[in-house]
Amino acid sequence: MQRLAEIPFPEVDRVARSGRGLVILPVGVVEEHGAHLPLGLDSFAAEVYAKAAAPHLEEKGYEIVIAPTISYGVARAAIDFPGTLSLEPETLRSLVVDIGGSLARHGLDRLVILNGHRDLGHMKALDEARAMLIAKKSARVLCVGFTCDPDLTAACYRTARGSLNYPGAYGLIARDTAGNGRRRWHCMLFLRW
């Protein structure tokens, strides 16, 4: 697993020419998650899920590159809380299409959009970006995490969480059934400290 922003361009070219490159694009948002948690929780979680998924994909023969996280998204429901930042859905969609197109231009045409923010407008914008990239034949794209497809969301965040062999990513967190806020607190402690 490599982080796109941390490798030189010849390494990007090598991965692209290998035919095994797969880019994971974590997507989150800056919004409130209660008075006790930082605004970037969804972005932090998407980054950890990307890191947790990478070894499993590498076992299947892919060379994983994690793109810089998009930490801005559609967060209208929380816009009245100080610090929440929200984009229009069209802006998020355009951003993802442009990033996917740039990656494909350089030969990285397998893209997994890993979304950590559960907002219908946000999820719809990502799904539309996926469809646009596929329609342009720019890239092979998959949206995972929180998606417009409730079955896929359940598979990514509930059913599959125990199968990720990454301490804490959800293995330890899932055992705490006291409530969503408490799980998020434990998740935040794991992600950042």
C-alpha positions as CSV (number, residue, x, y, z in Angstrom):
1,M,0.0,0.0,0.0
2,Q,1.3,3.4,-0.9
3,R,-0.1,6.9,-0.4
4,L,-0.3,8.8,-3.7
5,A,0.8,12.1,-2.2
6,E,3.9,10.5,-0.7
7,I,5.3,8.8,-3.8
8,P,7.2,10.2,-6.7
9,F,5.7,10.2,-10.2
10,P,7.9,7.5,-11.6
11,E,6.5,5.1,-9.0
12,V,3.0,6.1,-10.0
13,D,3.9,5.3,-13.6
14,R,5.3,2.0,-12.6
15,V,2.1,1.0,-10.7
16,A,0.0,2.2,-13.6
17,R,2.1,0.1,-16.1
18,S,1.9,-3.0,-13.9
19,G,-1.8,-3.4,-14.8
20,R,-2.5,-4.1,-11.1
21,G,-3.0,-0.6,-9.8
22,L,-6.1,0.1,-7.8
23,V,-6.7,3.5,-6.2
24,I,-8.8,3.9,-3.1
25,L,-10.2,7.5,-2.7
26,P,-11.4,8.0,0.9
27,V,-14.2,10.6,1.1
28,G,-15.6,12.2,4.3
29,V,-16.8,15.5,5.5
30,V,-16.2,18.2,8.1
31,E,-19.3,18.3,10.3
32,E,-20.4,18.0,13.8
33,H,-20.6,14.5,15.5
34,G,-21.7,15.7,18.9
35,A,-19.9,18.1,21.3
36,H,-17.4,15.4,22.2
37,L,-15.9,14.5,18.8
38,P,-13.9,16.3,16.2
39,L,-15.5,17.5,13.0
40,G,-13.3,15.3,10.8
41,L,-14.5,11.9,12.1
42,D,-16.0,10.7,8.8
43,S,-12.8,11.5,6.9
44,F,-10.6,9.8,9.6
45,A,-12.8,6.7,9.5
46,A,-12.7,6.5,5.6
47,E,-8.9,6.7,5.8
48,V,-8.7,3.9,8.4
49,Y,-11.1,1.7,6.3
50,A,-8.9,2.3,3.3
51,K,-5.8,1.2,5.2
52,A,-7.7,-1.8,6.5
53,A,-8.9,-2.9,3.1
54,A,-5.5,-2.5,1.4
55,P,-3.9,-5.8,2.6
56,H,-6.9,-7.8,1.6
57,L,-6.8,-6.3,-1.9
58,E,-3.1,-6.8,-2.1
59,E,-3.6,-10.5,-1.3
60,K,-5.7,-10.6,-4.5
61,G,-2.8,-9.2,-6.6
62,Y,-3.6,-5.5,-6.7
63,E,-1.1,-2.7,-6.0
64,I,-3.0,-0.3,-3.8
65,V,-2.6,3.4,-3.9
66,I,-4.5,5.5,-1.4
67,A,-5.4,8.9,-2.8
68,P,-5.5,12.0,-0.6
69,T,-8.8,12.1,1.3
70,I,-11.6,14.4,0.1
71,S,-12.6,15.9,3.5
72,Y,-15.3,18.1,2.0
73,G,-18.8,16.9,1.1
74,V,-22.5,17.5,1.3
75,A,-23.4,18.2,5.0
76,R,-26.5,20.3,4.9
77,A,-28.1,18.6,7.9
78,A,-25.4,19.9,10.2
79,I,-24.7,23.2,8.6
80,D,-26.0,25.2,11.6
81,F,-23.3,23.7,13.8
82,P,-20.1,25.8,14.0
83,G,-17.3,24.4,11.9
84,T,-19.4,22.3,9.6
85,L,-18.5,22.8,6.0
86,S,-20.8,21.8,3.1
87,L,-20.5,21.6,-0.6
88,E,-23.2,21.6,-3.2
89,P,-23.8,18.1,-4.5
90,E,-22.7,19.2,-8.0
91,T,-19.4,20.5,-6.6
92,L,-18.6,17.1,-4.9
93,R,-19.6,15.2,-8.0
94,S,-17.4,17.4,-10.3
95,L,-14.5,17.1,-7.9
96,V,-14.6,13.3,-7.9
97,V,-15.1,13.1,-11.7
98,D,-12.0,15.4,-12.1
99,I,-9.9,13.3,-9.7
100,G,-11.0,10.0,-11.4
101,G,-10.3,11.5,-14.8
102,S,-6.8,12.6,-13.7
103,L,-6.0,9.2,-12.3
104,A,-7.2,7.5,-15.5
105,R,-5.2,9.8,-17.7
106,H,-2.1,8.5,-15.9
107,G,-3.1,4.8,-16.3
108,L,-4.7,4.3,-12.9
109,D,-8.2,3.4,-14.2
110,R,-9.4,1.3,-11.2
111,L,-11.0,3.5,-8.6
112,V,-12.7,2.6,-5.3
113,I,-14.6,5.6,-3.8
114,L,-14.7,4.7,-0.1
115,N,-17.3,7.0,1.6
116,G,-17.4,7.5,5.3
117,H,-20.3,10.0,5.4
118,R,-24.0,8.9,5.6
119,D,-25.9,11.7,3.9
120,L,-28.3,11.0,1.0
121,G,-27.3,14.0,-1.1
122,H,-23.6,13.3,-0.5
123,M,-24.0,9.6,-1.4
124,K,-26.0,10.4,-4.5
125,A,-23.3,12.8,-5.7
126,L,-20.7,10.1,-5.4
127,D,-22.9,7.6,-7.2
128,E,-23.4,10.1,-10.0
129,A,-19.7,10.7,-10.2
130,R,-19.2,6.9,-10.5
131,A,-21.7,6.7,-13.3
132,M,-20.2,9.6,-15.1
133,L,-16.7,8.1,-15.0
134,I,-18.0,4.8,-16.3
135,A,-20.1,6.5,-19.0
136,K,-17.0,8.4,-20.2
137,K,-15.1,5.1,-20.2
138,S,-12.5,6.8,-18.1
139,A,-12.3,4.3,-15.3
140,R,-13.7,1.2,-13.7
141,V,-15.3,2.6,-10.5
142,L,-16.9,1.2,-7.4
143,C,-18.5,3.1,-4.5
144,V,-18.3,1.4,-1.2
145,G,-19.0,2.4,2.4
146,F,-22.0,4.5,2.8
147,T,-23.8,4.3,-0.6
148,C,-27.2,4.8,-2.1
149,D,-27.5,1.0,-2.1
150,P,-28.6,0.0,1.5
151,D,-27.5,-3.6,1.0
152,L,-24.0,-2.5,0.0
153,T,-23.8,-0.1,2.9
154,A,-24.8,-2.9,5.3
155,A,-22.3,-5.2,3.8
156,C,-19.5,-2.7,4.2
157,Y,-20.2,-1.3,7.6
158,R,-22.2,-3.9,9.6
159,T,-21.9,-7.4,8.2
160,A,-18.3,-7.1,7.0
161,R,-16.8,-5.1,9.8
162,G,-15.8,-8.2,11.8
163,S,-14.0,-9.7,8.8
164,L,-11.5,-6.8,8.5
165,N,-8.4,-8.1,10.2
166,Y,-7.3,-4.7,11.4
167,P,-7.2,-4.2,15.2
168,G,-9.7,-1.5,16.2
169,A,-10.9,-0.5,12.8
170,Y,-14.1,-2.1,13.8
171,G,-13.0,-5.3,15.5
172,L,-12.8,-3.8,19.0
173,I,-15.3,-1.0,18.3
174,A,-18.0,-3.4,17.2
175,R,-18.1,-5.1,20.7
176,D,-19.3,-1.9,22.3
177,T,-23.1,-1.9,21.8
178,A,-23.8,0.8,24.3
179,G,-24.8,3.3,21.6
180,N,-23.7,5.0,18.4
181,G,-22.0,7.9,20.2
182,R,-20.0,5.7,22.4
183,R,-18.8,3.6,19.4
184,R,-17.9,6.8,17.6
185,W,-15.9,7.9,20.6
186,H,-14.0,4.6,20.8
187,C,-13.5,4.8,17.0
188,M,-12.1,8.3,17.3
189,L,-9.7,7.3,20.1
190,F,-8.4,4.5,17.9
191,L,-8.1,6.6,14.7
192,R,-6.2,9.5,16.2
193,W,-4.3,8.3,19.3
